[in-house]
Amino acid sequence: MRIRRGLLFLGLGCLALVIVSNIVRQAVTRQPLIDSSGIALGQSYQLDGQLDDDLAALAETIDLKLGSIVQGDAALIGGTITINGRVNGDLTAVGESLLIGPAAEITGSATFLVKEVKIDGRVDGIINMRGENLQINSTAHLNGEIFACAGTIAYEGSLRPEQIRPCSESEALEYLDRGDIFRDAGITLPPLNIHVGNSPATGWLFSILGALAFSGLSILAVVIFPRQISHMEESIRANPRGLGGVGFMVFLLAIGISFAFAVILAIVPPIGVLLIPVYFIGGIIFFGMTLAGWITVALLFGDLLLRRFTRTAFPPLVTAAVGNFALFFFWQILLLIPLAALLLLAIPTSIGLGAAVLTRMGTKPSHKSYFVQG
């Protein structure tokens, strides 16, 4: 009872930390985080110099100022995007509004998934646009074809009639609509020289491989840590519902801590960097407790199945393998019903995590196990 109360206080404290961090984030004007590879995250992003790399920016407002140069492709995701600089590559923009100013130059192709697009500058390549309104002013200099799936298209100046093409003829937009970027993905298994595409067989293959991997881990855990597994197993048998609640609270606590850490890293980067090792160690501990809990739940599930169908007690090594394969098999079947698959994954994981927390990874003494020998 005392442990549950402590977890509740920790969860409430983490929630308070998240709320305070959000208030501070709204009150403090901060620069986006950007590293040498040209990845920018923040409330707003501005580029007023030269970037000798590709640019990927995610912000509420994005502004490539006059004189700025991106020596590569640019992918911009934001609410309001303004470009008055030069992009020596392809441009991809996703957002509410996009302005390509009179001084802007895009040397490659452009793809716009933007509600409102206004073009005053130069675009040398093909333009693919999906949105509501496209406005091309007289100062615009467009050399390629324009495929615009928009409700309103207004243009001035010297555009050639053949430049405006039906959006249904755009291979790029059709590619995005079909989702072929995911459908064409596949994996080749070099030892067997077998190509596995994105198909139902792929899911089954990786479920089997995952079941094998977890079965191996379960067998090792039973062999190396029999007493610890026994303590967790006994606690699950005694109170699975209570352990599920504790595990769920720990999951919420982990999510809250992760969110708070991300906010601190964005607001005060020096402190966030100092906290990275602590967060990393905490993540390893959390992963270890989750894994130990899952192994224990699989062990119990395998024992339940074997006793029900054979009415014979099997060694823990066998029950661990059977339990893992059975859980993975049921999960693969329930993927047809996503909510059921999520529950199958969340409930036993929460119960196992709760057992790992309350028994301190099985180090807390417990009653003698039913079938795992210490």
C-alpha positions as CSV (number, residue, x, y, z in Angstrom):
1,M,0.0,0.0,0.0
2,R,2.9,2.3,0.9
3,I,4.5,1.6,-2.5
4,R,1.4,2.4,-4.4
5,R,1.0,5.7,-2.5
6,G,4.6,6.6,-3.4
7,L,4.0,5.8,-7.0
8,L,0.9,8.0,-7.0
9,F,2.8,10.9,-5.5
10,L,5.6,10.4,-8.0
11,G,3.0,10.4,-10.9
12,L,1.4,13.6,-9.6
13,G,4.7,15.3,-9.2
14,C,5.7,14.4,-12.7
15,L,2.4,15.7,-14.0
16,A,3.0,19.0,-12.1
17,L,6.5,19.2,-13.6
18,V,5.0,18.8,-17.1
19,I,2.5,21.6,-16.5
20,V,5.1,23.9,-15.1
21,S,7.5,23.2,-18.0
22,N,4.7,24.0,-20.5
23,I,4.0,27.3,-18.7
24,V,7.7,28.2,-18.8
25,R,7.9,27.1,-22.5
26,Q,5.1,29.5,-23.4
27,A,6.8,32.4,-21.4
28,V,10.3,31.9,-22.7
29,T,11.4,32.7,-26.3
30,R,13.8,30.0,-27.3
31,Q,15.9,29.2,-30.4
32,P,15.4,25.8,-32.1
33,L,17.7,23.0,-31.5
34,I,19.8,22.4,-34.6
35,D,22.7,20.1,-35.1
36,S,25.4,19.9,-37.8
37,S,23.2,17.7,-40.0
38,G,20.7,20.5,-40.5
39,I,17.8,19.2,-38.3
40,A,15.9,22.0,-36.6
41,L,13.1,21.7,-34.0
42,G,11.6,24.6,-32.1
43,Q,8.8,27.1,-31.8
44,S,10.3,29.1,-34.7
45,Y,13.2,28.7,-37.1
46,Q,15.1,31.3,-39.0
47,L,18.0,30.9,-41.5
48,D,19.9,34.0,-42.4
49,G,23.2,32.4,-43.5
50,Q,24.5,29.5,-45.5
51,L,23.9,25.8,-44.5
52,D,26.2,23.4,-46.3
53,D,23.9,20.5,-45.9
54,D,20.3,19.4,-46.3
55,L,17.8,21.1,-44.1
56,A,14.9,19.5,-42.1
57,A,12.9,22.0,-40.0
58,L,9.9,21.4,-37.8
59,A,8.5,24.6,-36.2
60,E,5.4,26.8,-36.0
61,T,7.0,29.5,-38.1
62,I,9.8,28.9,-40.6
63,D,11.7,31.8,-42.3
64,L,14.5,31.4,-44.8
65,K,15.6,35.0,-45.0
66,L,17.0,37.1,-47.8
67,G,20.5,35.9,-48.6
68,S,20.2,32.5,-46.9
69,I,21.4,29.5,-48.8
70,V,20.7,25.8,-48.3
71,Q,23.3,23.7,-50.2
72,G,21.0,20.7,-50.5
73,D,17.4,19.7,-50.2
74,A,15.0,21.3,-47.8
75,A,12.1,19.7,-46.0
76,L,10.0,22.2,-44.0
77,I,7.0,21.4,-41.8
78,G,5.3,24.3,-40.0
79,G,2.3,26.5,-39.7
80,T,3.6,29.5,-41.6
81,I,6.6,29.1,-44.0
82,T,8.3,32.0,-45.7
83,I,11.2,31.5,-48.2
84,N,13.2,34.5,-49.5
85,G,16.5,32.6,-49.8
86,R,18.0,30.0,-52.2
87,V,17.6,26.2,-52.0
88,N,20.1,24.4,-54.2
89,G,18.0,21.2,-54.3
90,D,14.5,20.0,-54.0
91,L,12.0,21.6,-51.7
92,T,9.2,19.8,-49.7
93,A,6.8,21.9,-47.6
94,V,4.0,20.8,-45.4
95,G,1.8,23.4,-43.5
96,E,-0.9,25.9,-43.5
97,S,0.6,28.7,-45.6
98,L,3.7,29.0,-47.8
99,L,5.1,32.2,-49.4
100,I,8.0,31.9,-51.9
101,G,9.1,35.5,-52.0
102,P,10.4,37.5,-55.1
103,A,14.1,36.8,-54.2
104,A,13.6,33.1,-53.6
105,E,15.2,30.5,-55.8
106,I,14.5,26.8,-55.9
107,T,16.8,25.0,-58.3
108,G,15.2,21.6,-58.0
109,S,11.6,20.4,-57.9
110,A,9.0,21.4,-55.3
111,T,6.3,19.4,-53.5
112,F,3.8,21.4,-51.5
113,L,1.2,19.8,-49.2
114,V,0.0,23.2,-48.1
115,K,-3.4,24.8,-47.7
116,E,-2.4,28.3,-49.1
117,V,0.5,28.7,-51.5
118,K,1.7,32.0,-52.9
119,I,4.7,32.1,-55.4
120,D,6.5,35.3,-56.3
121,G,10.0,33.8,-56.9
122,R,11.8,31.3,-59.0
123,V,11.3,27.5,-59.2
124,D,13.3,25.6,-61.8
125,G,11.8,22.1,-61.4
126,I,8.4,20.5,-61.4
127,I,5.9,21.7,-58.9
128,N,3.5,19.2,-57.3
129,M,0.9,20.9,-55.0
130,R,-2.0,19.6,-53.0
131,G,-4.0,22.2,-51.1
132,E,-6.9,24.7,-51.4
133,N,-5.4,27.8,-53.1
134,L,-2.5,28.3,-55.4
135,Q,-1.6,31.9,-56.4
136,I,1.2,32.6,-58.9
137,N,2.0,36.3,-59.2
138,S,3.6,38.1,-62.2
139,T,7.0,38.2,-60.6
140,A,7.2,34.4,-60.4
141,H,9.6,32.6,-62.8
142,L,8.6,29.0,-63.2
143,N,10.4,26.7,-65.6
144,G,8.8,23.4,-65.0
145,E,5.4,21.8,-65.2
146,I,2.8,22.5,-62.5
147,F,0.6,19.8,-61.1
148,A,-1.8,21.4,-58.7
149,C,-4.7,19.6,-56.9
150,A,-6.2,22.8,-55.6
151,G,-9.7,24.3,-55.4
152,T,-8.5,27.7,-56.7
153,I,-5.6,28.3,-59.1
154,A,-4.8,31.9,-60.0
155,Y,-1.8,32.9,-62.1
156,E,-0.4,36.0,-63.8
157,G,2.4,36.7,-66.1
158,S,4.0,34.7,-68.9
159,L,3.1,31.1,-67.9
160,R,2.8,28.8,-70.9
161,P,-0.6,27.1,-71.1
162,E,1.0,23.7,-71.3
163,Q,2.7,24.2,-68.0
164,I,-0.5,23.9,-66.0
165,R,-1.2,20.1,-66.0
166,P,-4.0,18.1,-64.4
167,C,-2.9,16.8,-61.0
168,S,-4.1,13.3,-61.9
169,E,-1.0,13.2,-64.3
170,S,1.4,13.8,-61.4
171,E,3.5,10.6,-60.7
172,A,4.7,12.1,-57.5
173,L,1.2,12.8,-56.1
174,E,0.0,9.4,-57.3
175,Y,2.9,7.8,-55.6
176,L,2.1,9.5,-52.3
177,D,-1.7,8.7,-52.6
178,R,-1.0,5.0,-53.2
179,G,1.5,4.8,-50.3
180,D,4.0,3.0,-52.5
181,I,6.8,4.4,-50.4
182,F,5.8,1.9,-47.8
183,R,4.5,-0.8,-50.1
184,D,7.7,-1.2,-52.0
185,A,9.8,-1.6,-48.8
186,G,11.3,-5.0,-48.3
187,I,14.1,-6.9,-46.5
188,T,16.5,-9.4,-48.0
189,L,17.9,-12.1,-45.8
190,P,21.5,-12.6,-47.1
191,P,22.2,-16.1,-45.8
192,L,19.1,-17.5,-47.6
193,N,19.0,-14.9,-50.4
194,I,15.3,-14.5,-49.7
195,H,13.5,-11.2,-50.3
196,V,10.7,-10.4,-47.9
197,G,8.3,-7.6,-48.9
198,N,5.7,-5.8,-46.9
199,S,3.0,-8.4,-46.8
200,P,1.2,-10.5,-44.2
201,A,3.9,-13.1,-44.5
202,T,6.4,-10.5,-43.4
203,G,4.4,-9.9,-40.2
204,W,4.3,-13.7,-39.5
205,L,8.0,-14.1,-40.2
206,F,9.0,-11.4,-37.8
207,S,6.5,-12.5,-35.2
208,I,8.1,-15.9,-35.3
209,L,11.6,-14.4,-35.1
210,G,10.5,-12.2,-32.2
211,A,9.0,-15.2,-30.4
212,L,12.2,-17.1,-30.8
213,A,14.2,-14.2,-29.5
214,F,12.0,-13.8,-26.4
215,S,11.9,-17.5,-25.8
216,G,15.7,-17.6,-25.8
217,L,15.8,-14.7,-23.3
218,S,13.1,-16.4,-21.2
219,I,15.1,-19.6,-21.1
220,L,18.3,-17.8,-20.1
221,A,16.4,-15.8,-17.4
222,V,15.0,-19.0,-15.9
223,V,18.4,-20.7,-15.9
224,I,20.4,-17.7,-14.6
225,F,17.8,-16.1,-12.2
226,P,15.5,-18.8,-11.1
227,R,14.9,-17.4,-7.6
228,Q,14.1,-13.9,-8.9
229,I,11.7,-15.2,-11.5
230,S,10.1,-17.3,-8.8
231,H,9.4,-14.3,-6.6
232,M,7.8,-12.3,-9.4
233,E,5.8,-15.4,-10.5
234,E,4.4,-15.8,-7.0
235,S,3.4,-12.2,-6.7
236,I,1.5,-12.4,-10.0
237,R,-0.4,-15.5,-8.9
238,A,-1.3,-13.7,-5.7
239,N,-2.6,-10.4,-7.0
240,P,-2.5,-9.9,-10.8
241,R,-5.1,-7.1,-10.9
242,G,-3.3,-5.0,-8.3
243,L,0.0,-5.5,-10.1
244,G,-1.6,-4.5,-13.4
245,G,-2.6,-1.1,-11.8
246,V,0.9,-0.6,-10.5
247,G,2.4,-1.4,-13.8
248,F,0.1,1.0,-15.6
249,M,1.0,3.8,-13.2
250,V,4.7,3.1,-13.8
251,F,4.1,3.4,-17.6
252,L,2.4,6.7,-17.1
253,L,5.2,7.9,-14.9
254,A,7.8,6.9,-17.6
255,I,5.9,8.8,-20.2
256,G,5.6,11.8,-18.0
257,I,9.3,11.8,-17.2
258,S,10.2,11.4,-20.9
259,F,8.0,14.3,-21.9
260,A,9.4,16.5,-19.1
261,F,12.9,15.6,-20.1
262,A,12.2,16.6,-23.7
263,V,10.8,19.9,-22.5
264,I,13.8,20.6,-20.3
265,L,16.1,19.7,-23.2
266,A,14.3,22.2,-25.4
267,I,14.2,25.0,-22.9
268,V,17.5,24.7,-21.1
269,P,19.8,22.6,-23.4
270,P,22.8,22.6,-21.0
271,I,20.8,21.1,-18.2
272,G,19.1,18.7,-20.5
273,V,22.5,17.5,-21.8
274,L,23.7,16.9,-18.3
275,L,20.6,14.8,-17.6
276,I,21.0,12.6,-20.6
277,P,23.1,10.0,-18.8
278,V,20.6,9.9,-15.9
279,Y,17.7,9.5,-18.4
280,F,19.6,6.8,-20.3
281,I,20.3,4.8,-17.1
282,G,16.7,5.1,-16.1
283,G,15.6,3.9,-19.5
284,I,17.8,0.8,-19.2
285,I,16.3,0.0,-15.7
286,F,12.8,0.5,-17.0
287,F,13.4,-1.7,-20.1
288,G,15.0,-4.4,-17.8
289,M,12.0,-4.4,-15.5
290,T,9.5,-4.6,-18.4
291,L,11.5,-7.4,-20.0
292,A,11.7,-9.4,-16.7
293,G,8.0,-8.9,-16.2
294,W,7.1,-10.1,-19.7
295,I,9.2,-13.2,-19.3
296,T,7.5,-14.0,-16.0
297,V,4.0,-13.5,-17.5
298,A,4.9,-15.7,-20.5
299,L,6.2,-18.4,-18.1
300,L,2.9,-18.4,-16.3
301,F,0.8,-18.3,-19.5
302,G,2.8,-21.3,-20.9
303,D,2.3,-23.2,-17.7
304,L,-1.5,-22.5,-17.8
305,L,-1.8,-23.7,-21.3
306,L,0.2,-26.9,-20.8
307,R,-1.6,-27.8,-17.6
308,R,-5.0,-27.2,-19.3
309,F,-4.3,-29.3,-22.4
310,T,-1.9,-32.0,-21.0
311,R,-2.5,-31.9,-17.3
312,T,1.2,-32.4,-16.8
313,A,3.8,-30.2,-15.2
314,F,6.6,-29.3,-17.6
315,P,10.0,-27.8,-16.8
316,P,10.2,-24.0,-16.7
317,L,12.3,-24.0,-19.9
318,V,9.5,-25.6,-21.8
319,T,6.7,-23.4,-20.3
320,A,8.7,-20.2,-21.1
321,A,9.0,-21.1,-24.8
322,V,5.4,-22.2,-25.1
323,G,4.2,-19.1,-23.3
324,N,6.1,-16.7,-25.6
325,F,5.1,-18.5,-28.8
326,A,1.4,-18.6,-27.7
327,L,1.4,-14.8,-26.8
328,F,3.0,-13.9,-30.1
329,F,0.7,-16.1,-32.0
330,F,-2.5,-14.6,-30.4
331,W,-1.1,-11.1,-30.9
332,Q,-0.6,-11.7,-34.6
333,I,-4.1,-13.0,-35.0
334,L,-5.6,-10.0,-33.0
335,L,-3.8,-7.5,-35.2
336,L,-6.9,-7.7,-37.3
337,I,-8.6,-5.9,-34.4
338,P,-6.0,-3.2,-33.4
339,L,-7.7,-2.4,-30.0
340,A,-7.7,-6.1,-29.0
341,A,-4.1,-6.4,-30.0
342,L,-3.2,-3.4,-28.0
343,L,-4.9,-4.8,-24.9
344,L,-3.2,-8.1,-25.3
345,L,0.1,-6.3,-25.3
346,A,-0.7,-3.8,-22.6
347,I,-2.4,-5.9,-20.0
348,P,0.3,-8.7,-19.5
349,T,3.1,-6.1,-19.9
350,S,1.5,-4.0,-17.1
351,I,1.1,-7.0,-14.8
352,G,4.7,-8.1,-15.4
353,L,6.1,-4.6,-14.9
354,G,4.1,-4.2,-11.6
355,A,5.5,-7.5,-10.4
356,A,9.0,-6.4,-11.3
357,V,8.6,-3.1,-9.4
358,L,7.0,-4.5,-6.2
359,T,9.4,-7.4,-5.9
360,R,12.4,-5.1,-6.8
361,M,13.2,-7.2,-9.9
362,G,12.6,-10.4,-7.9
363,T,15.0,-9.7,-5.1
364,K,12.3,-9.2,-2.5
365,P,11.6,-12.6,-0.7
366,S,8.4,-14.3,-1.6
367,H,6.6,-17.6,-1.0
368,K,7.8,-20.7,-2.7
369,S,7.0,-20.9,-6.4
370,Y,4.7,-23.4,-7.9
371,F,7.1,-24.6,-10.5
372,V,10.2,-22.5,-10.8
373,Q,12.9,-24.1,-8.6
374,G,15.4,-21.7,-6.8
